[in-house]
Amino acid sequence: MGYVHSSIEERRCLREYYKKGLSYRKIAELLGRNVNSVSRELRRNCTHYELQKVLHFT
């Protein structure tokens, strides 16, 4: 099976779920995606600042 790009709506949902603190596995389940796809999408599209904020680093 080939690679299918995430839609803008999926990316918006992914970001919101991530900001709410949901696990990669739960996000993948909600979006009907593989957990690796969720991880890769977050790595590519979240800024360092967003990751720090979500993970509660200062």
C-alpha positions as CSV (number, residue, x, y, z in Angstrom):
1,M,0.0,0.0,0.0
2,G,1.3,3.4,-0.9
3,Y,1.7,6.5,1.3
4,V,-1.4,8.6,1.8
5,H,-0.9,12.2,2.9
6,S,-2.7,13.5,5.9
7,S,-5.5,16.0,5.1
8,I,-5.5,19.5,6.6
9,E,-8.4,18.4,8.8
10,E,-6.5,15.3,10.0
11,R,-3.5,17.5,10.9
12,R,-5.7,20.0,12.8
13,C,-7.3,17.1,14.8
14,L,-3.9,15.5,15.4
15,R,-2.5,18.8,16.8
16,E,-5.5,19.3,19.0
17,Y,-5.4,15.8,20.4
18,Y,-1.7,16.1,21.0
19,K,-2.1,19.4,22.8
20,K,-4.8,17.7,25.0
21,G,-2.2,15.2,26.0
22,L,-3.5,12.1,24.2
23,S,-1.0,9.3,23.5
24,Y,0.2,8.6,20.0
25,R,-1.6,5.3,20.1
26,K,-4.9,7.0,21.1
27,I,-4.5,9.7,18.4
28,A,-3.8,7.0,15.8
29,E,-6.9,5.1,16.9
30,L,-9.1,8.2,16.6
31,L,-7.8,9.1,13.2
32,G,-7.7,5.6,11.8
33,R,-3.9,5.9,11.2
34,N,-0.9,3.9,12.1
35,V,0.9,5.1,15.2
36,N,4.1,5.6,13.2
37,S,2.3,7.9,10.9
38,V,1.1,10.0,13.8
39,S,4.6,10.2,15.3
40,R,6.1,11.1,12.0
41,E,3.5,13.8,11.3
42,L,4.1,15.4,14.7
43,R,7.9,15.3,14.3
44,R,7.6,17.1,10.9
45,N,5.0,19.7,11.8
46,C,5.2,20.6,15.5
47,T,7.6,23.4,16.4
48,H,10.1,23.0,19.1
49,Y,8.2,25.6,21.2
50,E,4.9,23.6,20.8
51,L,6.6,20.4,21.9
52,Q,8.1,22.1,25.0
53,K,4.8,23.6,25.9
54,V,2.9,20.3,25.6
55,L,5.6,18.4,27.6
56,H,5.7,21.2,30.3
57,F,9.3,22.1,29.9
58,T,10.5,25.6,30.6
